[in-house]
Structure formats: C-alpha cells, structure tokens
Amino acid sequence: MNQTAPLKDEHTVIHSTFTIERTYPQSPARVFHAFADKATVRRWRVEGDGFAIAEFSFDFRVGGGEVSRFSYGGGPEIRLDAQFQDIVPDQRIVFSYRMAIGQQAMSASLTTVELTPDDGGTRLTYTEQGAFFDGVDSAKGREEGTRGLLEALAVELQRSK
C-alpha cells in the first residue's frame, strides 16, 4: 500500500485517553482545595520559572471556567479555555478544555479528577479523553505534561500545609 504525505491543508485528529493515578499524603478535602482555590491553582498550574502570564481568570463552579494565557521562555502564547462540567466537593471534578498555541488549535479534552481516601491520604485518579489536532500536540506529550503538573501539585500541597 502506498503511503503519501498529507496535503498541506489536510487536517488530522488523533483521539486518545490516558489515566494517571497518584497518591498524596494530604486529605481529599486538602487536595480538592488545591483544585478549587484560585490563588493555589495559579501557583501550581500556571506560575513557574520562565513563564510569563498574560491572563488568568478562574471561576470554580459548574458552568464556570478558567482562561489562562501564558508563554514560556519567550515562546508563543498558549491559551487554555476550560469549563467546569461537574463538581462534587472533596470527590470529583469534571472539566472540558481547549488549548491553542497562537491562533492554532492544539486540542480539546474532557478531564475527570477523582479523589478517594487512601490510608490517611488521597488517591487521585486523573483521566483525560483528548482530541489532538493537526500534529500540533500529542497524547504522549499531554500525559507527560500532566505528570509534571501533578508533581507541581505535590510540591504545592507540601508547601501550604
């Protein structure tokens, strides 16, 4: 079978799902707070060395959302637009989000964060179902980035006991 390169204006989409499980020594209420509190979310998810933040808005309620615009190391602007679909305090957060780099869409995802008590701490189960557009982003790259964010969450939880 002959393989040909995609046409320049051909659009592609890759669908993928990944799940990450991680245990934190803090209670489900404490981990939930780290996802619900605007200042805390900004610290562990948006701020960091080399990041320039152009916009950060956060409204944690069903139907509310987040807009983050930032760049890293002088690179192009990345934009995240999220909407909260379901929130069960201390147990579950479901949100959809779209990411773009400049004007080009990168992905659209549905994410579920589940928090369950685990031996005095919390087992976090993070499941993302994504559509990744035109080779701009990949499921593997998103999973790696998410693992980094969940590590930043661990640091934040230790910092703000």
C-alpha positions in Angstrom: 0.0 0.0 0.0 1.4 3.4 -1.0 1.6 6.0 1.8 1.5 9.6 0.8 2.3 12.7 2.8 -0.8 14.6 4.0 -1.7 17.6 1.9 -0.7 20.9 3.3 -4.2 22.0 4.2 -5.4 18.5 5.3 -6.5 18.5 8.9 -5.9 15.5 11.2 -7.1 14.5 14.6 -5.8 11.8 17.0 -8.1 10.6 19.8 -6.6 9.3 22.9 -7.4 8.6 26.6 -4.9 8.3 29.4 -5.2 7.8 33.2 -2.7 8.7 35.8 -3.1 7.6 39.5 -1.1 9.3 42.2 -1.3 9.2 46.0 -0.8 12.3 48.2 -0.4 12.2 52.0 -3.0 15.0 52.4 -6.8 14.5 52.9 -9.2 14.6 49.9 -10.5 18.0 51.3 -7.0 19.4 51.1 -6.3 18.1 47.6 -9.7 19.3 46.4 -9.0 22.8 47.8 -5.8 22.9 45.7 -8.0 22.5 42.6 -10.7 24.9 43.8 -8.8 27.9 45.2 -7.8 30.5 42.5 -4.5 31.6 44.2 -3.5 28.0 44.8 -4.3 26.8 41.3 -2.4 29.7 39.8 0.7 28.8 41.9 0.9 25.1 40.9 -0.5 25.2 37.4 0.3 28.5 35.8 3.3 30.1 37.5 6.9 29.0 37.3 10.4 29.9 36.3 10.4 31.1 32.7 6.6 31.6 32.5 5.0 34.9 31.5 1.3 35.1 32.4 -0.8 37.4 30.2 -4.2 36.4 31.7 -5.6 34.2 34.4 -9.3 34.1 35.3 -10.9 31.4 37.4 -14.5 30.7 38.4 -14.8 27.4 40.2 -18.4 26.3 39.9 -20.4 24.2 37.5 -20.7 26.3 34.3 -17.8 28.5 35.5 -14.4 28.2 34.0 -10.8 29.2 33.6 -8.9 31.2 31.0 -5.1 31.1 31.1 -2.9 32.8 28.6 0.9 32.4 29.1 4.2 31.9 27.3 7.3 30.1 28.3 10.8 31.2 27.7 9.7 34.0 25.3 7.9 31.5 23.1 4.5 31.8 21.5 1.4 32.4 23.6 -0.5 29.3 24.8 -4.2 29.7 25.7 -6.3 27.4 27.8 -10.1 27.8 27.9 -11.9 25.5 30.4 -15.4 25.0 31.7 -16.4 23.0 34.8 -19.0 20.4 34.0 -19.4 18.6 37.4 -18.1 19.3 40.9 -18.6 17.0 43.9 -16.7 18.6 46.8 -13.8 16.5 48.0 -14.6 13.7 45.5 -14.8 14.7 41.8 -14.1 17.5 39.3 -15.0 17.2 35.6 -14.0 19.8 33.2 -13.6 20.3 29.4 -10.9 22.4 27.9 -9.4 23.6 24.7 -5.8 24.6 24.2 -4.3 26.7 21.4 -0.8 28.0 20.5 -1.2 31.4 19.0 -4.2 31.1 16.7 -3.8 27.4 16.0 -6.0 24.9 18.0 -3.9 22.2 19.7 -6.5 20.1 21.4 -9.9 19.7 23.1 -10.3 17.4 26.1 -12.7 16.1 28.7 -11.0 15.5 32.1 -12.1 13.8 35.3 -10.3 14.1 38.5 -11.4 11.6 41.2 -10.3 11.9 44.8 -10.7 8.9 47.2 -9.4 8.4 50.7 -6.3 6.2 50.8 -4.6 5.2 54.0 -4.9 8.6 55.6 -4.2 10.4 52.4 -5.8 10.7 48.9 -5.6 8.6 45.8 -6.1 11.0 42.8 -7.2 9.4 39.5 -6.8 11.7 36.6 -8.5 10.6 33.3 -8.2 12.7 30.1 -10.0 12.0 26.8 -8.5 14.2 24.2 -8.7 15.1 20.6 -5.3 16.3 19.4 -5.3 18.4 16.2 -3.0 18.6 13.2 0.1 17.1 14.9 0.5 20.3 17.0 0.2 18.3 20.2 0.2 14.6 21.2 -1.4 12.4 23.8 2.1 11.4 24.9 3.2 15.0 25.3 0.0 15.9 27.2 0.4 12.9 29.5 4.0 13.9 30.3 2.9 17.5 30.9 0.1 16.3 33.2 2.5 14.2 35.2 4.7 17.3 35.7 1.6 19.3 36.8 0.7 16.6 39.3 4.2 16.7 40.7 3.9 20.5 41.0 0.6 19.8 42.9 2.6 17.6 45.3 5.1 20.4 45.9 2.2 22.9 46.5 0.5 20.6 48.9 3.7 20.2 50.9 4.3 24.0 50.8 0.9 25.0 52.1 0.2 22.6 54.9 
